[in-house]
Amino acid sequence: MKIAYATHYDIFNSRTWPRNLIGHCGTNYYKAKALERQLGSIEYIGPLEEMYSPSLKLLSKAKNRWHKHISKQIYFSWAEPVVNQGYASQIAQKILRANPEIVLCPDINLISYLDCKQPTVVWTDASYAGLMNFYTEFSNLCSETIQQLTTMDKLTLDKCSLAIFSSDWAAQTVINTYQVDSSKVKVIPSGANVECDRTLDDIKEIIESRPLDKCKLLFLGVDWFRKGGDVALEVAIELNKSGLNVELTLVGCQPIEENPPPNFVVSLGFISKSTEEGLNRINNLIAESHFLIVPSRAEAYGNVFCEANSFGVPCISTNIGGIPTIIKNDLNGKVFPLNANINEYCTYISSLFSNYVNYKQLALSSFNEYQERLNWLAASKLAKKIFSTLV
């Protein structure tokens, strides 16, 4: 089965990935490598050029200034039809030379204006409908950008042969919003964006090495508020007040609080996974933690939960977006309502830590969830089976 994999950036050069899309690009890289192992060679299409004419550049700058200073709304120049028609034209030309059986795009905008004879598949975390008024950067959009994003959603969902999403939430969103035939909408959970050869014996050893006299919580996220860093901090404070010895490690961002964090909070800031040293440090921090706690207010998916499970670390988060597709209560952690009381988090953590046999069972079950369904091998096998229906 020969497929073309189209991205507007160079998927194999992380230094060129857009800063605001590094996590998304990383997911698409691991997805591509897993598909290579399942399908053989893949024809990579990208990077693509942004085909702005001088007049469009001037117009986009003027629109951006207007919305920034006058309307106080957000305008996306990349959502302009001309930009995405330019991407489509480049993809179409490269497809003619490569002649694949299937064209796969991990971004909705790349298929919107694409015309080709091959079946097209979009495989992504969310539609624009799912992101709008969910993520801060997709809120307070100007009417023109809303219309352009909605149009791209509709065009792609109408013309693609399959729309694959990483979560039930994302799949149901497009079915409900655009009345898409549910038979063309599939769910394949994304895997952990890590190279993992850990065995069950390795995980047992990792779990046994965690301290019994200190509950180690880990928060991993670059957006303090969206990822719920303030909630994680409050949980740690309340647990310590209750008498449980808790250490909270913060990685990815600094706490946005008026007062300095308590002495049981270790704030490490951003650690880059692009270096071997940084990757090893993050892996060690995950492995030695009892729980990953990231109580997000908005999350299309959350690969970090899969990564934590790959170390036998249960995850604590919220029942929003794509998270419930990953975290199954009492199998690999627990999700709480967005408005849950802090005491609900505390009761769950302290109960497990005081019944450590139950904690160890949950940790082993978390690794089993990773092995069974939250890895890229499982995802690519399911994708291969689905793709085979198109050729």
C-alpha positions in Angstrom: 0.0 0.0 0.0 1.6 3.2 -1.1 0.5 6.4 0.6 1.5 10.1 0.4 1.9 11.9 3.7 1.4 15.7 3.3 2.5 18.3 5.8 3.2 22.0 5.2 6.4 21.8 7.3 9.5 19.5 7.1 8.3 16.6 9.3 11.9 15.4 9.8 13.4 18.7 10.9 12.1 19.7 14.3 14.0 23.0 14.2 11.6 24.2 11.4 8.4 23.2 13.2 6.2 26.2 14.1 6.6 27.0 17.7 2.9 27.0 18.5 2.6 23.5 16.8 5.6 21.6 18.2 3.4 19.1 20.1 1.2 18.6 17.0 4.2 18.2 14.7 5.8 15.7 17.1 2.7 13.6 17.1 2.6 13.7 13.3 6.3 12.6 13.2 5.7 9.5 15.4 2.5 8.8 13.4 4.5 8.8 10.2 7.3 6.6 11.5 4.8 4.1 12.8 3.0 4.0 9.4 6.3 3.5 7.7 6.9 0.3 9.8 3.4 -1.0 8.9 3.1 0.0 5.3 6.7 0.2 4.0 7.9 3.3 2.2 5.9 6.5 2.4 6.0 9.4 0.0 6.5 12.5 2.1 5.1 15.7 0.7 6.5 18.8 2.4 7.6 21.3 3.3 5.2 23.5 1.3 5.5 27.2 0.5 3.1 29.8 1.7 2.1 31.3 -1.6 1.3 34.9 -0.5 1.2 37.4 -3.3 2.6 40.9 -2.4 -1.0 42.3 -2.4 -2.2 39.5 -0.1 0.6 40.1 2.3 -0.3 43.8 2.5 -4.0 43.0 2.9 -3.3 40.4 5.6 -1.1 42.9 7.5 -3.9 45.5 7.3 -6.5 43.0 8.5 -4.3 41.9 11.3 -3.7 45.5 12.5 -7.4 46.3 12.2 -8.5 43.4 14.3 -5.7 43.7 16.8 -6.3 47.4 17.5 -9.8 48.2 16.4 -12.1 45.1 16.6 -10.0 43.5 19.4 -10.6 40.1 17.7 -8.2 37.5 16.3 -7.6 37.1 12.6 -5.7 34.1 11.1 -3.9 35.0 7.9 -3.2 31.3 7.3 -6.9 30.6 7.0 -7.2 32.7 3.9 -8.4 30.5 1.0 -5.6 31.6 -1.3 -3.0 30.3 1.2 -4.6 26.8 1.4 -5.4 26.7 -2.3 -1.6 27.2 -2.8 -0.9 24.3 -0.5 -3.4 22.2 -2.4 -1.8 23.0 -5.7 1.6 22.0 -4.6 0.3 18.7 -3.1 -1.6 17.9 -6.3 1.5 18.4 -8.4 3.6 16.2 -6.2 0.9 13.5 -6.2 1.0 13.4 -9.9 4.6 12.4 -9.8 4.4 10.0 -6.9 1.1 8.4 -7.9 0.2 7.0 -4.4 -2.9 4.9 -3.6 -4.0 7.1 -0.7 -3.2 10.7 0.3 -3.0 11.2 4.1 -3.0 14.7 5.7 -2.7 15.4 9.4 -4.2 18.8 9.0 -7.7 19.7 7.8 -6.6 22.8 5.8 -4.4 20.7 3.4 -7.3 18.7 2.0 -9.9 21.5 1.9 -9.0 22.7 -1.6 -7.2 19.6 -2.8 -8.4 17.9 -6.0 -7.0 14.5 -6.8 -8.1 11.1 -8.0 -6.9 9.2 -5.0 -8.9 8.7 -1.8 -7.9 11.3 0.8 -7.7 10.8 4.5 -7.5 13.4 7.3 -6.1 12.1 10.6 -5.9 14.7 13.3 -6.8 15.6 16.9 -9.8 17.9 16.2 -11.8 19.8 13.7 -11.7 23.6 13.7 -15.3 23.4 15.1 -13.9 21.5 18.1 -11.1 24.1 18.7 -13.2 27.3 18.3 -14.2 28.7 21.7 -12.5 25.8 23.4 -8.8 26.8 23.1 -8.0 30.4 24.1 -6.1 31.0 20.8 -9.3 29.9 18.9 -11.6 32.1 20.9 -12.7 35.7 20.1 -12.1 35.1 16.4 -13.3 37.6 13.9 -16.3 36.6 11.7 -14.1 36.2 8.6 -11.8 33.7 10.2 -14.7 31.8 11.7 -16.3 31.5 8.3 -13.0 30.4 6.7 -12.3 27.8 9.3 -15.9 26.5 9.1 -15.6 26.3 5.3 -12.4 24.3 5.5 -14.0 21.9 7.9 -16.9 21.4 5.6 -14.9 21.1 2.4 -12.5 18.5 3.9 -15.3 16.4 5.6 -17.3 16.4 2.4 -14.5 15.3 0.0 -12.3 13.1 2.2 -12.9 9.3 2.1 -12.1 9.0 5.8 -11.9 11.4 8.7 -9.9 9.9 11.5 -9.7 11.5 14.9 -7.8 10.7 18.0 -10.7 10.8 20.4 -14.4 10.1 20.6 -15.0 13.8 21.5 -13.5 15.0 18.3 -15.3 12.4 16.2 -18.7 13.2 17.8 -18.1 16.9 17.4 -17.9 16.7 13.6 -20.9 14.3 13.4 -23.0 16.7 15.5 -21.8 19.9 14.0 -21.7 19.0 10.3 -24.0 16.0 10.1 -21.2 13.9 8.7 -22.0 10.3 7.8 -20.7 8.4 10.9 -19.5 5.6 8.7 -16.6 7.8 7.3 -15.6 9.0 10.8 -13.2 6.8 12.7 -11.4 7.0 16.0 -7.7 5.9 16.5 -6.2 7.0 19.8 -2.7 8.5 19.3 0.2 6.8 20.9 2.9 8.1 23.3 5.4 10.3 21.6 8.3 8.3 23.0 10.6 5.4 21.9 9.7 2.7 24.4 11.1 -0.8 24.7 10.2 -1.2 28.4 8.9 -4.6 29.5 6.6 -5.5 32.3 9.6 -6.5 34.5 11.1 -3.0 33.8 7.9 -1.3 34.9 7.6 -3.5 38.1 11.2 -2.4 39.0 10.4 1.3 38.2 7.2 1.1 40.4 9.1 -0.5 43.3 11.8 2.2 43.2 9.2 5.0 43.9 9.4 6.2 47.5 6.9 5.0 50.1 7.3 8.0 52.4 6.6 10.8 49.9 3.9 11.1 47.2 5.5 12.5 44.1 3.2 14.5 41.8 4.3 15.7 38.4 2.8 18.5 36.4 3.9 18.7 32.7 2.6 21.6 30.6 3.7 24.8 28.9 0.4 26.6 29.5 -0.1 27.1 33.2 -3.8 28.1 33.1 -5.1 25.9 30.3 -3.3 22.8 31.7 -4.6 23.5 35.2 -1.3 24.2 36.9 -3.1 26.2 39.5 -5.4 23.3 40.3 -2.4 20.9 40.6 -0.7 23.3 43.0 -3.8 23.7 45.1 -4.2 19.9 45.3 -0.6 19.6 46.5 -1.1 22.3 49.1 -4.2 20.7 50.5 -2.7 17.2 50.6 0.3 18.5 52.6 -2.1 20.3 55.0 -3.9 16.9 55.5 -0.6 15.4 56.6 0.4 13.5 53.5 4.0 14.2 52.5 3.7 15.5 48.9 6.2 16.8 46.5 4.9 18.6 43.3 7.4 19.0 40.4 6.4 21.5 37.7 7.9 21.2 34.3 7.2 23.3 31.2 6.3 26.6 32.7 6.6 28.7 35.8 3.6 29.0 38.2 1.5 32.2 37.6 0.8 32.9 41.3 1.0 36.1 43.4 3.0 34.3 46.1 6.1 32.2 45.7 5.4 28.4 45.7 5.8 26.4 48.9 9.0 24.6 49.6 7.5 21.3 48.6 7.1 22.6 45.0 10.0 22.0 42.7 9.7 24.4 39.7 12.0 23.3 36.8 10.7 25.5 34.0 10.9 24.4 30.4 13.0 21.3 29.6 13.5 20.6 25.9 12.9 17.1 24.7 14.8 17.8 21.5 18.1 17.2 23.3 19.1 13.8 24.7 19.9 15.4 28.0 16.5 17.1 28.2 14.6 13.9 27.1 16.4 11.7 29.6 15.6 14.2 32.4 11.9 14.3 31.6 11.8 10.5 31.3 13.4 10.2 34.7 11.0 12.7 36.3 8.1 10.7 34.9 9.4 7.4 36.0 10.0 8.4 39.6 6.6 10.1 40.0 3.6 8.4 41.5 1.0 10.4 39.5 1.0 12.7 36.6 -1.5 15.5 37.4 -2.6 17.8 34.5 -6.2 18.9 35.2 -6.6 20.7 31.8 -9.4 23.2 31.1 -9.1 22.5 27.4 -7.4 19.5 25.7 -8.0 18.1 22.2 -6.1 14.9 23.2 -3.1 14.8 25.5 -0.2 12.6 24.4 1.6 13.3 27.7 -0.9 11.0 29.4 0.1 8.1 27.1 3.8 8.9 27.8 3.2 8.7 31.5 1.4 5.4 31.2 4.4 4.0 29.3 6.3 4.3 32.6 3.5 2.8 34.6 2.4 6.2 35.9 -1.4 6.8 36.5 -2.8 10.1 35.3 -5.1 12.5 36.9 -7.0 15.0 34.8 -10.4 16.4 33.7 -13.4 14.9 31.9 -13.1 17.3 28.9 -12.2 17.1 25.2 -10.2 14.0 24.2 -8.9 13.1 27.6 -11.6 10.5 28.5 -10.5 8.5 25.4 -7.1 8.1 27.0 -7.8 8.0 30.7 -10.2 5.3 31.8 -11.2 5.5 35.5 -9.5 3.0 37.7 -7.6 1.5 34.8 -4.9 4.2 34.2 -5.9 7.0 36.4 -9.0 9.1 36.9 -10.8 12.1 35.3 -12.7 14.6 37.3 -15.4 17.1 36.3 -14.1 20.5 35.4 -15.7 22.0 38.4 -14.6 19.3 40.8 -13.8 20.3 44.4 -10.1 20.1 45.3 -11.0 17.6 48.0 -12.1 15.1 45.4 -8.6 15.1 43.9 -7.1 14.9 47.3 -9.3 12.0 48.5 -8.5 10.0 45.4 -4.7 10.5 45.7 -4.5 10.0 49.5 -6.7 6.9 49.4 -4.5 5.2 46.8 -1.3 6.2 48.5 -2.5 4.9 51.9 -3.5 1.6 50.2 -0.3 1.1 48.3 -1.1 -2.3 47.1 -4.0 -0.7 45.2 -1.7 2.0 43.9 0.8 -0.6 42.5 -2.1 -2.4 40.8 -3.2 0.8 39.2 0.3 1.6 38.1 0.7 -1.8 36.4 -2.8 -1.4 34.8 -1.6 2.0 33.5 1.3 0.3 31.7 -1.1 -2.3 30.3 -3.3 0.4 28.8 -0.2 1.8 27.1 0.7 -1.6 25.8 -2.7 -2.5 24.6 -4.0 0.7 23.0 -2.0 3.9 23.7 1.1 3.3 21.5 1.8 4.0 17.9 2.2 0.3 16.9 -1.5 -0.3 17.9 -2.5 2.9 16.2 -0.7 2.1 12.9 -2.1 -1.5 12.8 -5.6 -0.2 13.1 -4.9 2.5 10.5 -3.6 -0.1 8.1 -6.7 -2.1 8.5 -8.9 0.9 7.9 -6.8 2.1 4.9 -7.1 -1.3 3.3 -10.9 -0.6 2.7 -10.0 2.2 0.4 -7.7 0.4 -2.1 
